[in-house]
Amino acid sequence: MAPKITVIGTGYLGATHAAAMAELGFEVLGLDVVPEKIELLSSGRVPMYEPGLEDLLRRHVAGIDGATGRLRFTTSYEEVADFGDVHFVCVNTPQKHGEYACDMSYVDSAVESLAPLLRRPALVVGKSTVPVGSAARLAARLLELAPAGEAAELAWNPEFLREGFAVQDTLHPDRIVVGVTSKQAEKQLREVYASPIGEGSPFVVTDFPTAELVKTSANSFLATKISFINAMAEVCEAADGDVVKLAEAIGHDERIGKKFLRAGIGFGGGCLPKDIRAFMARAGELGADQALTFLREVDSINMRRRGHMVELAREAVGGSFLGKRVAVLGAAFKPDSDDVRDSPALNVAGQIHLQGAQVTVYDPKGMENARALFPTLGYAPSALDAARGAHAVLHLTEWREFRDLDPQEVGAVVDERRILDGRNALDPQVWREADWTYRALGRPRI
Ligand SMILES: NC(=O)c1ccc[n+]([C@@H]2O[C@H](COP(=O)([O-])OP(=O)(O)OC[C@H]3O[C@@H](n4cnc5c(N)ncnc54)[C@H](O)[C@@H]3O)[C@@H](O)[C@H]2O)c1
């Protein structure tokens, strides 16, 4: 019989995972500690914006007309423990307040809540991004707490989904990595992922520490690639070079590749920044801190870009923000998401506001989250409204909608035709032809 699946923590990762598991044909029970989230999900609505997720959810949530009914939600750990054969732990692992290290309290709490209720054989599968060594520690805790004893086992199965492509990435992952300590756990996970494995997704079996390290090293590599091109942008600015051309040219080398070489205001979000910091902190505990000192530089190049964007904007409006109006296009940390966690766009908007400008933000999906985090910024219902009367327009999250803007139309509502492209995603020629002063990070000033 197909294993019954539970998903503990139904945020960006968990809600997507739960809906995807139902799509793959499994009976799924999702759990969260926030009752409002469970209520929303149970009615077929998603508490965040993720393309395609609501449709997927509505195809499966019990009680929705025409749905398969394979997906349900609860706040009860008892129900989850009774129901599931395989329990995916998808709770958050944020940065600890005031330190670089990962806050494991949510994962620990999930395991402590579930384990004492496991009376029958179960595989608990961690998906959260955790410091290396956590799986071994949690496996020991599970053995201690679970009435089922050795029949309750742990595995670690890091997640690589990208927000904005979460549904696609979960249903068709580019690889599946499982850290296991038994053949039985591997067999069960092969069964769960039979569909993507059948489509050709590589299935990589490792020990616990390697599985944990795959995730943090992948994120460190991606962060490094972004900071590399942003460092090149800094040099281009000093030498009057063009980082966009440079990226295109080095990207033709297939050992380097074109992806993740777009210079701009850098990375943010709920993963990369906190993951590289947690990785450094953990390496320090293990006595391997020297191996990761380069990540400190990766982090500081990244944070420097935000400050640099503020400087460019100040320069653009004549040296002081006092009495100036600045339009900010974008609040989410990336397009096709409403996630504003550690968003470079909002960080820049906030700094400019603090320096005396009147800042008006527009984002296609992230407005509500942005307003909750930065209530003192101004918000407008459209890009055009945000731009009205502006002395400078800042393009800070590369939504398609912004690439499609008509420079003449925007030009008709601003006070000054000045645009700063923090993502190198607009076409400079089109804007310049419409009499805009266009500036971007790492590109020559014309
Ligand atoms: N968001 C991504 O793109 C992504 C991608 C890969 C990996 N990850 C990793 O996945 C994990 C989750 O990330 P997220 O972005 O989904 O976070 P999130 O904050 O959106 O979701 C976490 C959910 O867990 C719930 N939760 C907290 N404690 C709980 C508990 N004890 N029991 C049950 N539920 C609990 C929260 O209420 C929340 O709904 C993190 O470790 C993250 O690093 C995230």
PDBQT file of the ligand as one rigid body, heavy atoms in Angstrom, charges set to zero:
ROOT
HETATM    1  N1  LIG A 501      11.295  28.916   0.968  1.00  0.00    +0.000 N 
HETATM    2  C1  LIG A 501      12.135  28.307   0.174  1.00  0.00    +0.000 C 
HETATM    3  O1  LIG A 501      12.301  28.660  -1.001  1.00  0.00    +0.000 OA
HETATM    4  C2  LIG A 501      12.955  27.153   0.676  1.00  0.00    +0.000 A 
HETATM    5  C3  LIG A 501      13.668  26.364  -0.248  1.00  0.00    +0.000 A 
HETATM    6  C4  LIG A 501      14.433  25.306   0.227  1.00  0.00    +0.000 A 
HETATM    7  C5  LIG A 501      14.534  25.085   1.589  1.00  0.00    +0.000 A 
HETATM    8  N2  LIG A 501      13.861  25.889   2.450  1.00  0.00    +0.000 N 
HETATM    9  C6  LIG A 501      13.982  25.611   3.887  1.00  0.00    +0.000 C 
HETATM   10  O2  LIG A 501      12.744  25.077   4.295  1.00  0.00    +0.000 OA
HETATM   11  C7  LIG A 501      12.448  25.436   5.641  1.00  0.00    +0.000 C 
HETATM   12  C8  LIG A 501      11.092  26.124   5.682  1.00  0.00    +0.000 C 
HETATM   13  O3  LIG A 501      11.173  27.311   4.925  1.00  0.00    +0.000 OA
HETATM   14  P1  LIG A 501       9.889  28.143   4.509  1.00  0.00    +0.000 P 
HETATM   15  O4  LIG A 501      10.375  29.220   3.605  1.00  0.00    +0.000 OA
HETATM   16  O5  LIG A 501       8.818  27.226   4.059  1.00  0.00    +0.000 OA
HETATM   17  O6  LIG A 501       9.492  28.773   5.928  1.00  0.00    +0.000 OA
HETATM   18  P2  LIG A 501       8.059  29.357   6.367  1.00  0.00    +0.000 P 
HETATM   19  O7  LIG A 501       8.357  30.267   7.505  1.00  0.00    +0.000 OA
HETATM   20  O8  LIG A 501       7.338  29.879   5.169  1.00  0.00    +0.000 OA
HETATM   21  O9  LIG A 501       7.246  28.082   6.871  1.00  0.00    +0.000 OA
HETATM   22  C9  LIG A 501       7.514  27.397   8.039  1.00  0.00    +0.000 C 
HETATM   23  C10 LIG A 501       6.195  26.945   8.646  1.00  0.00    +0.000 C 
HETATM   24  O10 LIG A 501       6.459  26.099   9.764  1.00  0.00    +0.000 OA
HETATM   25  C11 LIG A 501       5.489  26.386  10.756  1.00  0.00    +0.000 C 
HETATM   26  N3  LIG A 501       5.992  25.902  12.071  1.00  0.00    +0.000 N 
HETATM   27  C12 LIG A 501       6.898  26.476  12.890  1.00  0.00    +0.000 A 
HETATM   28  N4  LIG A 501       7.096  25.708  13.967  1.00  0.00    +0.000 NA
HETATM   29  C13 LIG A 501       6.305  24.623  13.826  1.00  0.00    +0.000 A 
HETATM   30  C14 LIG A 501       6.075  23.458  14.618  1.00  0.00    +0.000 A 
HETATM   31  N5  LIG A 501       6.723  23.259  15.747  1.00  0.00    +0.000 N 
HETATM   32  N6  LIG A 501       5.188  22.557  14.165  1.00  0.00    +0.000 NA
HETATM   33  C15 LIG A 501       4.533  22.745  13.003  1.00  0.00    +0.000 A 
HETATM   34  N7  LIG A 501       4.703  23.816  12.217  1.00  0.00    +0.000 NA
HETATM   35  C16 LIG A 501       5.581  24.748  12.621  1.00  0.00    +0.000 A 
HETATM   36  C17 LIG A 501       5.309  27.884  10.669  1.00  0.00    +0.000 C 
HETATM   37  O11 LIG A 501       4.086  28.287  11.263  1.00  0.00    +0.000 OA
HETATM   38  C18 LIG A 501       5.340  28.089   9.163  1.00  0.00    +0.000 C 
HETATM   39  O12 LIG A 501       4.053  28.012   8.592  1.00  0.00    +0.000 OA
HETATM   40  C19 LIG A 501      13.612  26.306   6.076  1.00  0.00    +0.000 C 
HETATM   41  O13 LIG A 501      14.563  25.503   6.714  1.00  0.00    +0.000 OA
HETATM   42  C20 LIG A 501      14.178  26.825   4.770  1.00  0.00    +0.000 C 
HETATM   43  O14 LIG A 501      15.533  27.175   4.873  1.00  0.00    +0.000 OA
HETATM   44  C21 LIG A 501      13.061  26.896   2.038  1.00  0.00    +0.000 A 
ENDROOT
TORSDOF 0
